[in-house]
Amino acid sequence: MADTVIELARAYGVNPVEGLIAAGLITRSDVDHAATKDALAEVPMLQLLEEAVERERRAVRRRAPESEQAADSEERRSRRFRRKVGEESAE
């Protein structure tokens, strides 16, 4: 059955995946899951880890009270400044 749907879709210039969905042989969710998994397999590990860390940071910020966020932001600015000053003095 799937072979017939694919052949017909190609004959009419339609994406075979859309034909399989229309025939009820697969769902849009099946396609989305497969596409996501394939796309993630192509992403370098470092990029995946950086994205995971950034998502966790955003989640922590959403949960933290505003005063903690301000203190955290100030601490990061302070660290960047100290690093920059240290780099300039090393030159």
VEXDO-896057 format. One record per residue (C-alpha): residue number from 1; residue in one letter; y, z, x. Coordinates in nm, 2 decimals. Layout:
N
{rec NUM; 'A'; {Y; Z; X}},
...
//
This chain:
91
{rec 1; 'M'; {0.00; 0.00; 0.00}},
{rec 2; 'A'; {0.25; 0.10; 0.27}},
{rec 3; 'D'; {0.17; -0.23; 0.46}},
{rec 4; 'T'; {0.26; -0.43; 0.15}},
{rec 5; 'V'; {0.58; -0.24; 0.09}},
{rec 6; 'I'; {0.68; -0.30; 0.46}},
{rec 7; 'E'; {0.60; -0.67; 0.44}},
{rec 8; 'L'; {0.80; -0.71; 0.12}},
{rec 9; 'A'; {1.09; -0.52; 0.25}},
{rec 10; 'R'; {1.10; -0.73; 0.56}},
{rec 11; 'A'; {1.07; -1.05; 0.36}},
{rec 12; 'Y'; {1.37; -0.96; 0.16}},
{rec 13; 'G'; {1.57; -0.84; 0.46}},
{rec 14; 'V'; {1.56; -0.47; 0.35}},
{rec 15; 'N'; {1.50; -0.18; 0.58}},
{rec 16; 'P'; {1.12; -0.10; 0.55}},
{rec 17; 'V'; {1.20; 0.27; 0.56}},
{rec 18; 'E'; {1.41; 0.23; 0.25}},
{rec 19; 'G'; {1.13; 0.04; 0.08}},
{rec 20; 'L'; {0.88; 0.32; 0.16}},
{rec 21; 'I'; {1.13; 0.57; 0.01}},
{rec 22; 'A'; {1.18; 0.36; -0.30}},
{rec 23; 'A'; {0.80; 0.33; -0.34}},
{rec 24; 'G'; {0.77; 0.70; -0.32}},
{rec 25; 'L'; {0.54; 0.69; -0.01}},
{rec 26; 'I'; {0.78; 0.90; 0.20}},
{rec 27; 'T'; {1.09; 1.11; 0.12}},
{rec 28; 'R'; {1.44; 1.10; 0.26}},
{rec 29; 'S'; {1.36; 1.44; 0.40}},
{rec 30; 'D'; {1.06; 1.30; 0.59}},
{rec 31; 'V'; {1.29; 1.04; 0.75}},
{rec 32; 'D'; {1.57; 1.28; 0.83}},
{rec 33; 'H'; {1.32; 1.52; 1.00}},
{rec 34; 'A'; {1.17; 1.25; 1.21}},
{rec 35; 'A'; {1.50; 1.11; 1.31}},
{rec 36; 'T'; {1.64; 1.45; 1.41}},
{rec 37; 'K'; {1.33; 1.53; 1.61}},
{rec 38; 'D'; {1.34; 1.20; 1.79}},
{rec 39; 'A'; {1.72; 1.23; 1.86}},
{rec 40; 'L'; {1.68; 1.58; 2.00}},
{rec 41; 'A'; {1.40; 1.47; 2.23}},
{rec 42; 'E'; {1.65; 1.24; 2.40}},
{rec 43; 'V'; {1.91; 1.51; 2.46}},
{rec 44; 'P'; {1.91; 1.66; 2.81}},
{rec 45; 'M'; {1.79; 2.02; 2.83}},
{rec 46; 'L'; {2.12; 2.14; 2.98}},
{rec 47; 'Q'; {2.32; 1.99; 2.69}},
{rec 48; 'L'; {2.09; 2.16; 2.44}},
{rec 49; 'L'; {2.13; 2.49; 2.61}},
{rec 50; 'E'; {2.51; 2.46; 2.62}},
{rec 51; 'E'; {2.51; 2.38; 2.25}},
{rec 52; 'A'; {2.29; 2.67; 2.17}},
{rec 53; 'V'; {2.52; 2.91; 2.37}},
{rec 54; 'E'; {2.83; 2.77; 2.20}},
{rec 55; 'R'; {2.68; 2.81; 1.85}},
{rec 56; 'E'; {2.58; 3.17; 1.94}},
{rec 57; 'R'; {2.94; 3.24; 2.06}},
{rec 58; 'R'; {3.08; 3.11; 1.74}},
{rec 59; 'A'; {2.84; 3.32; 1.53}},
{rec 60; 'V'; {2.93; 3.63; 1.73}},
{rec 61; 'R'; {3.30; 3.56; 1.68}},
{rec 62; 'R'; {3.25; 3.52; 1.31}},
{rec 63; 'R'; {3.08; 3.86; 1.29}},
{rec 64; 'A'; {3.33; 4.04; 1.52}},
{rec 65; 'P'; {3.64; 4.22; 1.38}},
{rec 66; 'E'; {3.97; 4.06; 1.47}},
{rec 67; 'S'; {4.07; 4.32; 1.72}},
{rec 68; 'E'; {3.75; 4.26; 1.92}},
{rec 69; 'Q'; {3.81; 3.89; 1.91}},
{rec 70; 'A'; {4.16; 3.94; 2.05}},
{rec 71; 'A'; {4.04; 4.17; 2.32}},
{rec 72; 'D'; {3.76; 3.92; 2.41}},
{rec 73; 'S'; {4.01; 3.64; 2.42}},
{rec 74; 'E'; {4.24; 3.84; 2.64}},
{rec 75; 'E'; {3.95; 3.93; 2.88}},
{rec 76; 'R'; {3.85; 3.56; 2.91}},
{rec 77; 'R'; {4.21; 3.46; 3.00}},
{rec 78; 'S'; {4.23; 3.74; 3.25}},
{rec 79; 'R'; {3.90; 3.63; 3.42}},
{rec 80; 'R'; {4.01; 3.26; 3.43}},
{rec 81; 'F'; {4.34; 3.37; 3.58}},
{rec 82; 'R'; {4.17; 3.59; 3.85}},
{rec 83; 'R'; {3.93; 3.30; 3.93}},
{rec 84; 'K'; {4.22; 3.05; 3.96}},
{rec 85; 'V'; {4.41; 3.29; 4.18}},
{rec 86; 'G'; {4.10; 3.35; 4.40}},
{rec 87; 'E'; {4.05; 2.97; 4.43}},
{rec 88; 'E'; {4.41; 2.91; 4.53}},
{rec 89; 'S'; {4.41; 3.19; 4.79}},
{rec 90; 'A'; {4.09; 3.06; 4.94}},
{rec 91; 'E'; {4.26; 2.72; 5.01}},
//
